Amino acid sequence: MSKSLVERVIRADVRALSAYPVPDASGFVKLDAMENPYTLPQALREELGQRLAAVALNRYPVPSYTLLKEKLCRHMGVPAGFDVLLGNGSDELISIMSIACAQAGAKVLAPEPGFVMYGVSARFAGLDYVSVPLKADFTLDRDALLAAIAAHRPAITYLAYPNNPTGTLYDAADIEAVIRAVGDSGIVVVDEAYQPFAQESFMPRLPEFNNLVVMRTVSKLGLAGIRLGYMAADPALLQEFDKVRPPYNINVLTQAAAEFVLDHTAELDRQAAALRSARSELAAAIAGLGSVEVFPSAANFLLIRMANADKVFAGLLQRKVLVKNAGKMHPSLRNCLRVNVSTSEENALFLKALKESLQERI
């Protein structure tokens, strides 16, 4: 394909981008993507296999997804009178909202550092994106956020609860202040992707605010491979968002797998509890090294800071341990690494590799 054709056809802002980087993790202890390290017990895996084998792959999904949505509402605490809209992961839900709200001059606002797809999706849809810096400790700068809302009147405001990549659980009173400040001029999306590890939620408060959207995913619960996100909001909002949703956007294997696993949420709850306990132990062990700062986290990962993090990251790679070099994500994350909380065995391997890499750095 000629260069001139690309330049004529592809948007300049798209040509300037790089594709989302996903490193090859073959042979590594994989601690870079906030995945649940646990699989389902063997008996449940065999039963799931039978369920999937019975799926009619030659047929389109039933586009209403009634049974799956009923199970999500029942097991995930969606208030009575509210429904959910499904997406191919949270990314598709973010895209749906961006497209639906993309009026001329509309803006999207979010604290940073935060989830990169808020800004990416906004720009793809032709929306202006406004970022508001977090405080140095990665908590919300409430005054700055409220001032930005007053100045820009955003159509969409995103608040990750807890935040990725920092793990911060914002103060609930600050979030409520943002929801009230936005009022009828826009929607506030509380992104609860890591809710199983925070155990705090705005889902029960949906009836209080007609501009509140609560978005979640089953990825962090241990189902990252099936790519299923869902969001709940005032029925009038969901009705409009549903007009933008692609037909048959949830495939039949994802649908069947999710319906099955939602009948076994006790196992997912057990795994989440194990990871919450391991998070405390891992944070204490890292802090005990003395030369590493560990930020408070309500998610299934830890953000840590040290001198010469790039060298430590390289040392971890040499030892076949893959974490996220967060310093390349945002200027305020300089010298930060983000590491998944995993099994006791993988956590021990990470700690050993981290100690050795820190010693090499000196």
C-alpha positions in Angstrom: 0.0 0.0 0.0 1.4 3.4 -1.0 2.1 6.0 1.7 0.0 8.5 -0.1 -3.1 6.3 0.2 -2.6 5.9 3.9 -2.2 9.7 4.3 -5.3 10.4 2.2 -7.5 7.8 4.0 -6.4 7.5 7.6 -6.9 10.4 10.0 -3.8 12.2 11.0 -4.4 11.8 14.7 -4.7 8.0 14.2 -1.5 7.8 12.1 0.3 9.6 15.0 -0.7 6.9 17.5 1.0 3.7 18.4 -1.0 0.5 18.8 -1.8 -0.6 22.4 1.3 -2.5 23.5 0.9 -6.0 24.9 4.3 -7.6 25.6 4.9 -11.3 25.0 4.7 -13.0 28.4 5.8 -16.5 27.3 8.0 -18.0 30.0 7.5 -15.1 32.4 5.8 -14.8 35.8 3.1 -12.5 34.4 2.3 -9.7 36.8 1.6 -6.8 34.5 -2.1 -7.0 33.5 -4.1 -7.2 36.8 -5.4 -10.7 36.1 -6.7 -13.1 38.7 -4.1 -15.9 38.8 -6.6 -18.5 39.9 -8.5 -20.8 37.7 -11.8 -22.5 38.5 -11.6 -25.8 40.4 -11.3 -28.8 38.1 -14.9 -30.0 38.7 -16.3 -26.7 37.7 -14.0 -26.5 34.6 -15.2 -29.9 33.4 -18.9 -28.8 33.9 -18.2 -25.5 32.1 -16.6 -27.5 29.3 -19.8 -29.5 28.9 -21.9 -26.3 28.9 -19.7 -24.7 26.2 -19.8 -27.9 24.1 -23.6 -27.6 24.0 -23.6 -24.0 22.6 -25.0 -23.6 19.1 -22.1 -22.0 17.4 -24.0 -21.8 14.1 -26.5 -19.4 15.6 -26.3 -15.7 16.5 -26.7 -14.8 20.2 -30.2 -13.8 21.3 -29.6 -10.1 21.2 -31.5 -9.2 24.4 -29.2 -11.4 26.6 -32.1 -11.6 29.1 -30.8 -14.5 31.2 -27.2 -13.1 31.5 -28.4 -9.7 32.4 -30.8 -11.1 35.0 -28.0 -13.0 36.6 -25.7 -10.0 36.6 -28.3 -7.8 38.3 -29.1 -10.5 40.9 -25.5 -11.4 41.8 -23.8 -8.0 41.4 -26.3 -6.0 43.5 -27.9 -3.9 40.8 -30.8 -2.0 42.4 -34.4 -3.0 41.7 -35.8 -1.2 38.7 -32.4 -0.9 37.0 -30.9 -2.9 34.2 -27.5 -3.4 32.7 -26.0 -2.9 29.3 -23.4 -5.4 28.2 -20.1 -4.7 26.4 -17.2 -6.6 24.9 -15.1 -5.6 28.0 -15.3 -2.2 29.6 -13.5 -0.7 26.5 -16.6 -1.2 24.3 -18.8 0.4 27.0 -16.5 3.4 27.1 -16.6 3.6 23.3 -20.5 3.4 23.3 -20.8 6.3 25.7 -18.3 8.4 23.8 -20.1 7.9 20.5 -23.5 8.5 22.1 -22.4 11.8 23.7 -20.2 13.1 20.8 -22.1 16.3 20.2 -20.2 19.3 18.8 -18.1 20.9 21.5 -18.7 18.2 24.0 -15.9 17.3 26.5 -14.8 14.3 28.5 -13.1 14.9 31.9 -11.1 12.5 34.1 -8.4 12.7 36.8 -4.9 11.6 35.7 -3.0 9.4 36.0 -5.9 7.1 35.2 -7.2 4.6 32.7 -5.8 5.5 29.3 -8.9 4.4 27.4 -11.0 7.3 28.7 -8.9 9.8 26.7 -8.3 7.5 23.8 -12.0 6.7 23.3 -13.0 10.4 23.7 -10.5 11.5 21.0 -11.6 8.7 18.6 -15.2 9.9 18.9 -14.2 13.6 18.3 -14.7 14.7 21.8 -12.3 17.1 23.6 -10.5 15.5 26.5 -9.7 17.4 29.7 -7.4 15.9 32.4 -7.2 17.0 36.0 -4.0 16.0 37.9 -4.3 14.0 41.0 -2.6 15.2 44.2 1.0 14.0 44.8 -0.3 11.1 46.9 -2.7 10.1 44.1 -5.9 11.2 45.9 -8.5 13.3 44.2 -7.8 17.1 44.0 -11.5 17.9 44.8 -11.1 21.7 44.4 -9.3 21.4 41.0 -11.9 18.8 39.8 -14.9 20.9 40.7 -13.2 24.0 39.1 -12.7 22.0 35.9 -16.3 20.8 35.9 -17.5 24.4 36.3 -15.2 25.6 33.5 -15.8 22.8 31.0 -19.2 21.4 31.8 -18.2 17.9 30.6 -20.6 15.6 29.0 -18.8 12.6 30.6 -16.7 12.6 33.8 -14.9 9.4 34.6 -13.9 8.4 38.2 -12.2 5.0 38.6 -13.1 3.5 42.0 -10.5 2.3 42.8 -8.2 3.9 40.3 -5.9 2.3 37.8 -2.9 2.5 37.8 -2.6 3.9 41.3 -4.9 1.6 43.2 -6.3 4.6 45.1 -9.9 4.4 46.5 -11.2 8.0 46.2 -13.1 9.4 49.1 -16.8 8.7 48.6 -17.8 12.2 49.7 -15.6 13.7 46.9 -17.2 11.5 44.3 -20.6 12.5 45.5 -19.6 16.2 45.3 -18.5 15.6 41.7 -21.8 13.9 40.8 -23.8 16.8 42.3 -21.6 19.4 40.6 -22.0 17.8 37.1 -25.8 17.7 37.7 -28.0 17.6 34.6 -25.2 18.8 32.3 -23.5 15.5 32.0 -23.0 11.9 33.3 -20.5 10.7 35.9 -19.2 7.2 35.2 -17.9 5.5 38.3 -15.7 2.7 36.9 -15.7 -0.2 39.4 -13.5 -2.6 37.5 -11.7 -3.5 40.8 -14.7 -3.5 43.1 -14.2 -7.2 44.3 -10.9 -6.0 45.9 -12.2 -2.7 47.2 -15.6 -3.9 48.6 -16.9 -0.4 48.2 -19.5 0.6 45.5 -21.8 3.3 44.2 -24.1 0.6 42.7 -26.6 0.8 45.6 -26.7 4.6 45.1 -28.0 4.6 41.5 -31.5 5.6 42.6 -30.1 8.8 44.1 -28.6 10.2 41.0 -30.1 10.2 37.5 -26.7 11.2 36.0 -24.7 8.3 37.6 -23.4 5.4 35.5 -21.7 2.5 37.4 -19.5 0.4 35.1 -17.9 -2.9 35.9 -16.2 -5.9 34.3 -15.8 -9.6 35.1 -12.2 -9.5 34.0 -10.7 -8.9 37.4 -12.9 -11.6 38.9 -10.9 -14.2 37.0 -12.7 -14.0 33.6 -10.5 -11.7 31.7 -10.5 -14.1 28.7 -14.2 -13.9 28.0 -14.2 -10.0 27.7 -17.4 -9.0 29.4 -18.2 -5.6 30.8 -21.5 -4.2 32.0 -22.9 -0.9 33.2 -26.0 0.2 35.1 -27.7 3.6 34.9 -31.0 5.3 34.8 -33.2 3.4 32.3 -33.6 6.5 30.1 -29.8 6.7 29.7 -29.4 3.0 29.0 -32.0 3.1 26.4 -30.0 5.7 24.4 -26.7 3.9 24.9 -28.3 0.7 23.7 -29.0 2.3 20.3 -25.2 2.6 19.8 -24.3 -0.9 21.0 -23.4 -3.1 18.1 -25.9 -6.0 17.6 -24.7 -9.4 18.9 -21.8 -7.7 20.6 -21.5 -10.5 23.2 -20.7 -13.9 21.6 -22.4 -17.1 22.6 -19.3 -18.6 24.3 -18.9 -15.5 26.5 -22.6 -15.6 27.3 -22.6 -19.3 28.2 -19.4 -19.0 30.3 -20.6 -16.0 32.2 -24.0 -17.5 32.9 -22.3 -20.6 34.3 -19.8 -18.8 36.4 -22.4 -16.5 37.9 -24.0 -19.5 39.4 -20.8 -20.2 41.3 -19.9 -16.7 42.6 -18.9 -18.2 46.0 -15.7 -19.5 44.3 -15.0 -16.0 42.8 -15.6 -14.4 46.2 -13.2 -16.9 47.8 -10.5 -16.0 45.2 -11.0 -12.3 45.7 -10.7 -12.7 49.5 -7.4 -14.6 49.0 -6.0 -11.8 46.8 -7.1 -9.1 49.3 -5.2 -11.0 52.0 -2.2 -11.5 49.8 -2.2 -7.8 48.9 -1.6 -6.8 52.5 1.1 -9.4 52.9 2.9 -8.4 49.7 2.7 -4.6 50.5 4.2 -5.2 53.9 7.0 -7.4 52.5 7.9 -4.7 49.8 7.8 -1.9 52.3 10.1 -4.0 54.5 12.8 -3.7 51.9 13.3 -0.1 53.0 14.1 1.5 49.7 10.7 1.1 48.1 7.6 3.2 48.6 4.3 1.3 48.5 1.2 3.3 47.8 -2.1 2.3 49.4 -4.2 0.1 47.1 -7.8 -1.1 47.1 -7.2 -3.1 43.8 -5.5 -6.3 43.0 -2.2 -4.6 42.3 0.3 -2.4 44.0 2.0 0.7 42.7 5.6 1.0 44.1 8.2 3.7 43.7 12.0 3.5 43.9 15.1 5.1 42.5 16.1 4.0 39.0 12.9 2.1 38.4 13.9 1.5 34.8 17.0 -0.5 35.9 14.9 -2.4 38.4 12.4 -3.2 35.7 15.2 -4.5 33.4 16.5 -6.6 36.3 13.0 -8.1 36.8 12.8 -8.9 33.0 16.2 -10.7 33.2 14.7 -12.8 36.0 11.6 -13.6 33.9 9.2 -11.5 36.0 7.0 -9.2 34.0 5.5 -6.1 35.7 4.2 -2.8 34.3 6.7 0.0 34.0 4.2 2.7 35.1 6.8 5.5 34.7 6.2 5.4 31.0 2.4 5.9 31.4 2.4 9.4 33.0 5.0 12.0 34.3 3.7 11.8 37.9 4.4 8.0 37.9 8.1 8.5 37.3 10.1 5.7 38.9 7.0 3.7 39.6 6.2 0.1 38.8 2.8 -1.6 39.0 2.7 -5.3 40.1 -0.2 -7.7 40.2 -1.0 -9.4 43.5 -0.8 -13.1 42.7 -0.5 -16.5 44.3 1.9 -17.0 47.2 4.3 -18.8 44.9 4.4 -16.0 42.3 4.5 -13.3 44.9 7.6 -15.0 46.4 9.2 -15.2 43.0 8.6 -11.5 42.5 10.0 -10.5 45.9 13.1 -12.5 45.3 13.6 -11.0 41.9 12.9 -7.5 43.2 15.4 -7.8 46.0 18.1 -9.0 43.6 17.3 -6.3 41.1 17.4 -3.6 43.8 20.9 -4.8 44.8 22.1 -4.7 41.3 20.9 -1.2 40.9 23.1 0.1 43.7 
